[in-house]
Amino acid sequence: MQGDALQEHARNIAAALKYVTSGHPFTPHLEVWKVQEKVFLIVTDDDPNLQIITVKVDPLHGDALRRDFDTITVGRYFNKQHWISVGPGSGITKKLIGDLVHDSYDLAHDRDRQRNA
């Protein structure tokens, strides 16, 4: 999967989820997706050499993904334990991107619900 397709697929998945907003609150180069004010996806814009997404993960799952995929690295913009960045490469599929975006959404959304309970 090419970088632009990876990013577009992540955007499409995120846009279909409930209670989601997107914008550029930090810089014009980072498209930030939130669920009820909690970040769950960042799409790096305007840099053809850095076509990545960054998502929230369970730390153990993130460790396994970084071990198994060369183009999955520690999160570029947030806590290195709870975030990963995903770039184009071998084994990076639409299904994987969809799963990662959904999991990140669930982590951010569940955290918000737990705090309000």
CNS distance restraints for C-alpha pairs under 8 A (distance, minus, plus):
assign (resid   1 and name CA) (resid   5 and name CA) 6.46 0.50 0.50
assign (resid   1 and name CA) (resid   6 and name CA) 6.24 0.50 0.50
assign (resid   1 and name CA) (resid  88 and name CA) 5.80 0.50 0.50
assign (resid   1 and name CA) (resid  89 and name CA) 6.63 0.50 0.50
assign (resid   1 and name CA) (resid  90 and name CA) 7.91 0.50 0.50
assign (resid   1 and name CA) (resid  92 and name CA) 6.29 0.50 0.50
assign (resid   1 and name CA) (resid  93 and name CA) 6.22 0.50 0.50
assign (resid   1 and name CA) (resid  94 and name CA) 7.68 0.50 0.50
assign (resid   2 and name CA) (resid   6 and name CA) 6.11 0.50 0.50
assign (resid   2 and name CA) (resid  88 and name CA) 5.38 0.50 0.50
assign (resid   2 and name CA) (resid  89 and name CA) 7.48 0.50 0.50
assign (resid   3 and name CA) (resid   7 and name CA) 6.20 0.50 0.50
assign (resid   3 and name CA) (resid  51 and name CA) 4.87 0.50 0.50
assign (resid   3 and name CA) (resid  52 and name CA) 6.63 0.50 0.50
assign (resid   3 and name CA) (resid  87 and name CA) 6.38 0.50 0.50
assign (resid   3 and name CA) (resid  88 and name CA) 4.97 0.50 0.50
assign (resid   4 and name CA) (resid   8 and name CA) 6.10 0.50 0.50
assign (resid   4 and name CA) (resid  51 and name CA) 6.43 0.50 0.50
assign (resid   5 and name CA) (resid   9 and name CA) 5.98 0.50 0.50
assign (resid   6 and name CA) (resid  10 and name CA) 6.28 0.50 0.50
assign (resid   6 and name CA) (resid  52 and name CA) 7.73 0.50 0.50
assign (resid   6 and name CA) (resid  53 and name CA) 7.98 0.50 0.50
assign (resid   6 and name CA) (resid  87 and name CA) 7.75 0.50 0.50
assign (resid   6 and name CA) (resid  88 and name CA) 6.87 0.50 0.50
assign (resid   6 and name CA) (resid  94 and name CA) 7.26 0.50 0.50
assign (resid   6 and name CA) (resid  97 and name CA) 7.23 0.50 0.50
assign (resid   7 and name CA) (resid  11 and name CA) 6.23 0.50 0.50
assign (resid   7 and name CA) (resid  43 and name CA) 6.44 0.50 0.50
assign (resid   7 and name CA) (resid  51 and name CA) 7.12 0.50 0.50
assign (resid   7 and name CA) (resid  52 and name CA) 6.76 0.50 0.50
assign (resid   7 and name CA) (resid  53 and name CA) 6.40 0.50 0.50
assign (resid   8 and name CA) (resid  12 and name CA) 6.19 0.50 0.50
assign (resid   9 and name CA) (resid  13 and name CA) 6.21 0.50 0.50
assign (resid   9 and name CA) (resid  94 and name CA) 7.01 0.50 0.50
assign (resid   9 and name CA) (resid  97 and name CA) 7.47 0.50 0.50
assign (resid   9 and name CA) (resid  98 and name CA) 7.64 0.50 0.50
assign (resid  10 and name CA) (resid  14 and name CA) 6.14 0.50 0.50
assign (resid  10 and name CA) (resid  53 and name CA) 7.69 0.50 0.50
assign (resid  10 and name CA) (resid  97 and name CA) 6.36 0.50 0.50
assign (resid  10 and name CA) (resid  98 and name CA) 6.65 0.50 0.50
assign (resid  10 and name CA) (resid 101 and name CA) 6.58 0.50 0.50
assign (resid  11 and name CA) (resid  15 and name CA) 5.98 0.50 0.50
assign (resid  11 and name CA) (resid  43 and name CA) 7.92 0.50 0.50
assign (resid  12 and name CA) (resid  16 and name CA) 6.45 0.50 0.50
assign (resid  13 and name CA) (resid  17 and name CA) 6.94 0.50 0.50
assign (resid  13 and name CA) (resid  98 and name CA) 6.42 0.50 0.50
assign (resid  13 and name CA) (resid 101 and name CA) 7.09 0.50 0.50
assign (resid  13 and name CA) (resid 102 and name CA) 7.81 0.50 0.50
assign (resid  14 and name CA) (resid  20 and name CA) 7.23 0.50 0.50
assign (resid  14 and name CA) (resid  33 and name CA) 7.38 0.50 0.50
assign (resid  14 and name CA) (resid  41 and name CA) 7.95 0.50 0.50
assign (resid  14 and name CA) (resid 101 and name CA) 6.82 0.50 0.50
assign (resid  14 and name CA) (resid 102 and name CA) 7.78 0.50 0.50
assign (resid  15 and name CA) (resid  20 and name CA) 6.75 0.50 0.50
assign (resid  15 and name CA) (resid  21 and name CA) 7.91 0.50 0.50
assign (resid  18 and name CA) (resid  35 and name CA) 7.73 0.50 0.50
assign (resid  19 and name CA) (resid  35 and name CA) 5.56 0.50 0.50
assign (resid  19 and name CA) (resid  36 and name CA) 6.15 0.50 0.50
assign (resid  20 and name CA) (resid  33 and name CA) 6.85 0.50 0.50
assign (resid  20 and name CA) (resid  34 and name CA) 5.56 0.50 0.50
assign (resid  20 and name CA) (resid  35 and name CA) 4.62 0.50 0.50
assign (resid  20 and name CA) (resid  36 and name CA) 6.82 0.50 0.50
assign (resid  21 and name CA) (resid  33 and name CA) 5.76 0.50 0.50
assign (resid  21 and name CA) (resid  34 and name CA) 5.36 0.50 0.50
assign (resid  21 and name CA) (resid  35 and name CA) 6.55 0.50 0.50
assign (resid  21 and name CA) (resid  36 and name CA) 7.93 0.50 0.50
assign (resid  22 and name CA) (resid  31 and name CA) 6.76 0.50 0.50
assign (resid  22 and name CA) (resid  32 and name CA) 5.45 0.50 0.50
assign (resid  22 and name CA) (resid  33 and name CA) 4.35 0.50 0.50
assign (resid  22 and name CA) (resid  34 and name CA) 6.23 0.50 0.50
assign (resid  23 and name CA) (resid  31 and name CA) 5.61 0.50 0.50
assign (resid  23 and name CA) (resid  32 and name CA) 5.43 0.50 0.50
assign (resid  23 and name CA) (resid  33 and name CA) 6.77 0.50 0.50
assign (resid  24 and name CA) (resid  28 and name CA) 5.50 0.50 0.50
assign (resid  24 and name CA) (resid  29 and name CA) 7.44 0.50 0.50
assign (resid  24 and name CA) (resid  30 and name CA) 5.90 0.50 0.50
assign (resid  24 and name CA) (resid  31 and name CA) 5.04 0.50 0.50
assign (resid  24 and name CA) (resid  32 and name CA) 5.85 0.50 0.50
assign (resid  25 and name CA) (resid  32 and name CA) 7.22 0.50 0.50
assign (resid  26 and name CA) (resid  30 and name CA) 6.92 0.50 0.50
assign (resid  28 and name CA) (resid  45 and name CA) 7.79 0.50 0.50
assign (resid  29 and name CA) (resid  44 and name CA) 5.96 0.50 0.50
assign (resid  29 and name CA) (resid  45 and name CA) 4.76 0.50 0.50
assign (resid  29 and name CA) (resid  46 and name CA) 5.95 0.50 0.50
assign (resid  30 and name CA) (resid  42 and name CA) 6.36 0.50 0.50
assign (resid  30 and name CA) (resid  43 and name CA) 5.81 0.50 0.50
assign (resid  30 and name CA) (resid  44 and name CA) 4.82 0.50 0.50
assign (resid  30 and name CA) (resid  45 and name CA) 5.73 0.50 0.50
assign (resid  31 and name CA) (resid  42 and name CA) 5.57 0.50 0.50
assign (resid  31 and name CA) (resid  43 and name CA) 5.02 0.50 0.50
assign (resid  31 and name CA) (resid  44 and name CA) 6.36 0.50 0.50
assign (resid  31 and name CA) (resid  45 and name CA) 6.78 0.50 0.50
assign (resid  32 and name CA) (resid  39 and name CA) 6.84 0.50 0.50
assign (resid  32 and name CA) (resid  40 and name CA) 7.96 0.50 0.50
assign (resid  32 and name CA) (resid  41 and name CA) 6.05 0.50 0.50
assign (resid  32 and name CA) (resid  42 and name CA) 4.65 0.50 0.50
assign (resid  32 and name CA) (resid  43 and name CA) 6.59 0.50 0.50
assign (resid  33 and name CA) (resid  39 and name CA) 5.81 0.50 0.50
assign (resid  33 and name CA) (resid  40 and name CA) 6.03 0.50 0.50
assign (resid  33 and name CA) (resid  41 and name CA) 5.01 0.50 0.50
assign (resid  33 and name CA) (resid  42 and name CA) 6.13 0.50 0.50
assign (resid  34 and name CA) (resid  38 and name CA) 5.01 0.50 0.50
assign (resid  34 and name CA) (resid  39 and name CA) 4.24 0.50 0.50
assign (resid  34 and name CA) (resid  40 and name CA) 5.60 0.50 0.50
assign (resid  34 and name CA) (resid  41 and name CA) 6.99 0.50 0.50
assign (resid  35 and name CA) (resid  39 and name CA) 6.53 0.50 0.50
assign (resid  35 and name CA) (resid  40 and name CA) 6.98 0.50 0.50
assign (resid  35 and name CA) (resid 105 and name CA) 6.91 0.50 0.50
assign (resid  35 and name CA) (resid 108 and name CA) 6.90 0.50 0.50
assign (resid  35 and name CA) (resid 109 and name CA) 6.15 0.50 0.50
assign (resid  36 and name CA) (resid 109 and name CA) 7.19 0.50 0.50
assign (resid  36 and name CA) (resid 112 and name CA) 7.56 0.50 0.50
assign (resid  38 and name CA) (resid 108 and name CA) 5.81 0.50 0.50
assign (resid  38 and name CA) (resid 109 and name CA) 7.28 0.50 0.50
assign (resid  38 and name CA) (resid 112 and name CA) 7.49 0.50 0.50
assign (resid  39 and name CA) (resid 108 and name CA) 6.83 0.50 0.50
assign (resid  40 and name CA) (resid  55 and name CA) 5.77 0.50 0.50
assign (resid  40 and name CA) (resid  56 and name CA) 5.86 0.50 0.50
assign (resid  40 and name CA) (resid 101 and name CA) 7.55 0.50 0.50
assign (resid  40 and name CA) (resid 104 and name CA) 5.31 0.50 0.50
assign (resid  40 and name CA) (resid 105 and name CA) 5.35 0.50 0.50
assign (resid  40 and name CA) (resid 107 and name CA) 7.88 0.50 0.50
assign (resid  40 and name CA) (resid 108 and name CA) 5.97 0.50 0.50
assign (resid  41 and name CA) (resid  53 and name CA) 6.91 0.50 0.50
assign (resid  41 and name CA) (resid  54 and name CA) 5.69 0.50 0.50
assign (resid  41 and name CA) (resid  55 and name CA) 4.90 0.50 0.50
assign (resid  41 and name CA) (resid  56 and name CA) 7.27 0.50 0.50
assign (resid  41 and name CA) (resid 101 and name CA) 6.97 0.50 0.50
assign (resid  41 and name CA) (resid 104 and name CA) 7.24 0.50 0.50
assign (resid  41 and name CA) (resid 105 and name CA) 7.82 0.50 0.50
assign (resid  42 and name CA) (resid  53 and name CA) 5.55 0.50 0.50
assign (resid  42 and name CA) (resid  54 and name CA) 5.02 0.50 0.50
assign (resid  42 and name CA) (resid  55 and name CA) 6.71 0.50 0.50
assign (resid  43 and name CA) (resid  51 and name CA) 7.95 0.50 0.50
assign (resid  43 and name CA) (resid  52 and name CA) 6.33 0.50 0.50
assign (resid  43 and name CA) (resid  53 and name CA) 4.61 0.50 0.50
assign (resid  43 and name CA) (resid  54 and name CA) 6.58 0.50 0.50
assign (resid  44 and name CA) (resid  50 and name CA) 6.99 0.50 0.50
assign (resid  44 and name CA) (resid  51 and name CA) 6.22 0.50 0.50
assign (resid  44 and name CA) (resid  52 and name CA) 5.80 0.50 0.50
assign (resid  44 and name CA) (resid  53 and name CA) 6.26 0.50 0.50
assign (resid  45 and name CA) (resid  51 and name CA) 7.25 0.50 0.50
assign (resid  47 and name CA) (resid  51 and name CA) 6.55 0.50 0.50
assign (resid  50 and name CA) (resid  87 and name CA) 7.67 0.50 0.50
assign (resid  51 and name CA) (resid  87 and name CA) 6.16 0.50 0.50
assign (resid  51 and name CA) (resid  88 and name CA) 7.41 0.50 0.50
assign (resid  52 and name CA) (resid  85 and name CA) 6.31 0.50 0.50
assign (resid  52 and name CA) (resid  86 and name CA) 5.32 0.50 0.50
assign (resid  52 and name CA) (resid  87 and name CA) 4.52 0.50 0.50
assign (resid  52 and name CA) (resid  88 and name CA) 7.33 0.50 0.50
assign (resid  53 and name CA) (resid  85 and name CA) 5.54 0.50 0.50
assign (resid  53 and name CA) (resid  86 and name CA) 5.34 0.50 0.50
assign (resid  53 and name CA) (resid  87 and name CA) 6.80 0.50 0.50
assign (resid  54 and name CA) (resid  75 and name CA) 6.11 0.50 0.50
assign (resid  54 and name CA) (resid  76 and name CA) 7.03 0.50 0.50
assign (resid  54 and name CA) (resid  77 and name CA) 7.76 0.50 0.50
assign (resid  54 and name CA) (resid  83 and name CA) 6.70 0.50 0.50
assign (resid  54 and name CA) (resid  84 and name CA) 5.52 0.50 0.50
assign (resid  54 and name CA) (resid  85 and name CA) 4.17 0.50 0.50
assign (resid  54 and name CA) (resid  86 and name CA) 6.24 0.50 0.50
assign (resid  55 and name CA) (resid  75 and name CA) 7.52 0.50 0.50
assign (resid  55 and name CA) (resid  83 and name CA) 5.53 0.50 0.50
assign (resid  55 and name CA) (resid  84 and name CA) 5.61 0.50 0.50
assign (resid  55 and name CA) (resid  85 and name CA) 6.50 0.50 0.50
assign (resid  55 and name CA) (resid 100 and name CA) 6.94 0.50 0.50
assign (resid  55 and name CA) (resid 101 and name CA) 6.63 0.50 0.50
assign (resid  55 and name CA) (resid 104 and name CA) 5.75 0.50 0.50
assign (resid  56 and name CA) (resid  82 and name CA) 5.66 0.50 0.50
assign (resid  56 and name CA) (resid  83 and name CA) 4.39 0.50 0.50
assign (resid  56 and name CA) (resid  84 and name CA) 6.54 0.50 0.50
assign (resid  56 and name CA) (resid 103 and name CA) 7.73 0.50 0.50
assign (resid  56 and name CA) (resid 104 and name CA) 4.70 0.50 0.50
assign (resid  56 and name CA) (resid 105 and name CA) 7.92 0.50 0.50
assign (resid  56 and name CA) (resid 107 and name CA) 7.17 0.50 0.50
assign (resid  56 and name CA) (resid 108 and name CA) 7.71 0.50 0.50
assign (resid  57 and name CA) (resid  61 and name CA) 6.53 0.50 0.50
assign (resid  57 and name CA) (resid  62 and name CA) 5.77 0.50 0.50
assign (resid  57 and name CA) (resid  82 and name CA) 5.31 0.50 0.50
assign (resid  57 and name CA) (resid  83 and name CA) 5.54 0.50 0.50
assign (resid  57 and name CA) (resid  84 and name CA) 6.93 0.50 0.50
assign (resid  57 and name CA) (resid 100 and name CA) 7.77 0.50 0.50
assign (resid  57 and name CA) (resid 103 and name CA) 7.12 0.50 0.50
assign (resid  57 and name CA) (resid 104 and name CA) 5.95 0.50 0.50
assign (resid  57 and name CA) (resid 107 and name CA) 7.44 0.50 0.50
assign (resid  58 and name CA) (resid  62 and name CA) 6.13 0.50 0.50
assign (resid  58 and name CA) (resid  82 and name CA) 6.07 0.50 0.50
assign (resid  59 and name CA) (resid  63 and name CA) 6.23 0.50 0.50
assign (resid  59 and name CA) (resid  81 and name CA) 5.56 0.50 0.50
assign (resid  59 and name CA) (resid  82 and name CA) 5.35 0.50 0.50
assign (resid  59 and name CA) (resid  83 and name CA) 7.88 0.50 0.50
assign (resid  60 and name CA) (resid  64 and name CA) 6.41 0.50 0.50
assign (resid  61 and name CA) (resid  65 and name CA) 6.20 0.50 0.50
assign (resid  62 and name CA) (resid  66 and name CA) 6.12 0.50 0.50
assign (resid  62 and name CA) (resid  81 and name CA) 7.65 0.50 0.50
assign (resid  62 and name CA) (resid  82 and name CA) 7.37 0.50 0.50
assign (resid  62 and name CA) (resid  83 and name CA) 7.36 0.50 0.50
assign (resid  62 and name CA) (resid  84 and name CA) 6.54 0.50 0.50
assign (resid  63 and name CA) (resid  67 and name CA) 6.23 0.50 0.50
assign (resid  64 and name CA) (resid  68 and name CA) 6.15 0.50 0.50
assign (resid  65 and name CA) (resid  69 and name CA) 5.92 0.50 0.50
assign (resid  65 and name CA) (resid  72 and name CA) 6.63 0.50 0.50
assign (resid  66 and name CA) (resid  70 and name CA) 6.83 0.50 0.50
assign (resid  66 and name CA) (resid  71 and name CA) 7.77 0.50 0.50
assign (resid  66 and name CA) (resid  72 and name CA) 5.13 0.50 0.50
assign (resid  66 and name CA) (resid  73 and name CA) 5.65 0.50 0.50
assign (resid  66 and name CA) (resid  74 and name CA) 7.50 0.50 0.50
assign (resid  69 and name CA) (resid  90 and name CA) 7.52 0.50 0.50
assign (resid  69 and name CA) (resid  91 and name CA) 7.10 0.50 0.50
assign (resid  69 and name CA) (resid  92 and name CA) 7.93 0.50 0.50
assign (resid  70 and name CA) (resid  89 and name CA) 7.46 0.50 0.50
assign (resid  70 and name CA) (resid  90 and name CA) 7.85 0.50 0.50
assign (resid  71 and name CA) (resid  86 and name CA) 5.94 0.50 0.50
assign (resid  71 and name CA) (resid  87 and name CA) 5.17 0.50 0.50
assign (resid  71 and name CA) (resid  88 and name CA) 6.49 0.50 0.50
assign (resid  71 and name CA) (resid  89 and name CA) 5.90 0.50 0.50
assign (resid  71 and name CA) (resid  90 and name CA) 7.93 0.50 0.50
assign (resid  72 and name CA) (resid  84 and name CA) 6.59 0.50 0.50
assign (resid  72 and name CA) (resid  85 and name CA) 5.65 0.50 0.50
assign (resid  72 and name CA) (resid  86 and name CA) 4.56 0.50 0.50
assign (resid  72 and name CA) (resid  87 and name CA) 6.37 0.50 0.50
assign (resid  73 and name CA) (resid  84 and name CA) 5.65 0.50 0.50
assign (resid  73 and name CA) (resid  85 and name CA) 5.30 0.50 0.50
assign (resid  73 and name CA) (resid  86 and name CA) 6.62 0.50 0.50
assign (resid  74 and name CA) (resid  80 and name CA) 5.25 0.50 0.50
assign (resid  74 and name CA) (resid  81 and name CA) 7.26 0.50 0.50
assign (resid  74 and name CA) (resid  83 and name CA) 6.38 0.50 0.50
assign (resid  74 and name CA) (resid  84 and name CA) 4.61 0.50 0.50
assign (resid  74 and name CA) (resid  85 and name CA) 5.97 0.50 0.50
assign (resid  75 and name CA) (resid  79 and name CA) 6.72 0.50 0.50
assign (resid  75 and name CA) (resid  80 and name CA) 5.14 0.50 0.50
assign (resid  75 and name CA) (resid  81 and name CA) 7.75 0.50 0.50
assign (resid  75 and name CA) (resid  82 and name CA) 7.61 0.50 0.50
assign (resid  75 and name CA) (resid  83 and name CA) 4.46 0.50 0.50
assign (resid  75 and name CA) (resid  84 and name CA) 3.82 0.50 0.50
assign (resid  75 and name CA) (resid  85 and name CA) 4.76 0.50 0.50
assign (resid  76 and name CA) (resid  80 and name CA) 7.49 0.50 0.50
assign (resid  76 and name CA) (resid  83 and name CA) 7.87 0.50 0.50
assign (resid  76 and name CA) (resid  84 and name CA) 7.15 0.50 0.50
assign (resid  76 and name CA) (resid  85 and name CA) 6.09 0.50 0.50
assign (resid  78 and name CA) (resid  82 and name CA) 7.83 0.50 0.50
assign (resid  78 and name CA) (resid  83 and name CA) 6.35 0.50 0.50
assign (resid  79 and name CA) (resid  83 and name CA) 6.00 0.50 0.50
assign (resid  80 and name CA) (resid  84 and name CA) 7.13 0.50 0.50
assign (resid  87 and name CA) (resid  92 and name CA) 7.91 0.50 0.50
assign (resid  88 and name CA) (resid  92 and name CA) 6.30 0.50 0.50
assign (resid  92 and name CA) (resid  96 and name CA) 6.34 0.50 0.50
assign (resid  92 and name CA) (resid  97 and name CA) 7.23 0.50 0.50
assign (resid  93 and name CA) (resid  97 and name CA) 6.28 0.50 0.50
assign (resid  94 and name CA) (resid  98 and name CA) 6.01 0.50 0.50
assign (resid  95 and name CA) (resid  99 and name CA) 6.08 0.50 0.50
assign (resid  96 and name CA) (resid 100 and name CA) 6.12 0.50 0.50
assign (resid  97 and name CA) (resid 101 and name CA) 6.15 0.50 0.50
assign (resid  98 and name CA) (resid 102 and name CA) 6.12 0.50 0.50
assign (resid  99 and name CA) (resid 103 and name CA) 5.98 0.50 0.50
assign (resid 100 and name CA) (resid 104 and name CA) 6.03 0.50 0.50
assign (resid 101 and name CA) (resid 105 and name CA) 6.11 0.50 0.50
assign (resid 102 and name CA) (resid 106 and name CA) 6.14 0.50 0.50
assign (resid 103 and name CA) (resid 107 and name CA) 6.18 0.50 0.50
assign (resid 104 and name CA) (resid 108 and name CA) 6.26 0.50 0.50
assign (resid 105 and name CA) (resid 109 and name CA) 5.89 0.50 0.50
assign (resid 106 and name CA) (resid 110 and name CA) 5.67 0.50 0.50
assign (resid 107 and name CA) (resid 111 and name CA) 6.07 0.50 0.50
assign (resid 108 and name CA) (resid 112 and name CA) 6.40 0.50 0.50
assign (resid 109 and name CA) (resid 113 and name CA) 6.33 0.50 0.50
assign (resid 110 and name CA) (resid 114 and name CA) 6.08 0.50 0.50
assign (resid 111 and name CA) (resid 115 and name CA) 6.33 0.50 0.50
assign (resid 112 and name CA) (resid 116 and name CA) 6.41 0.50 0.50
assign (resid 113 and name CA) (resid 117 and name CA) 6.14 0.50 0.50
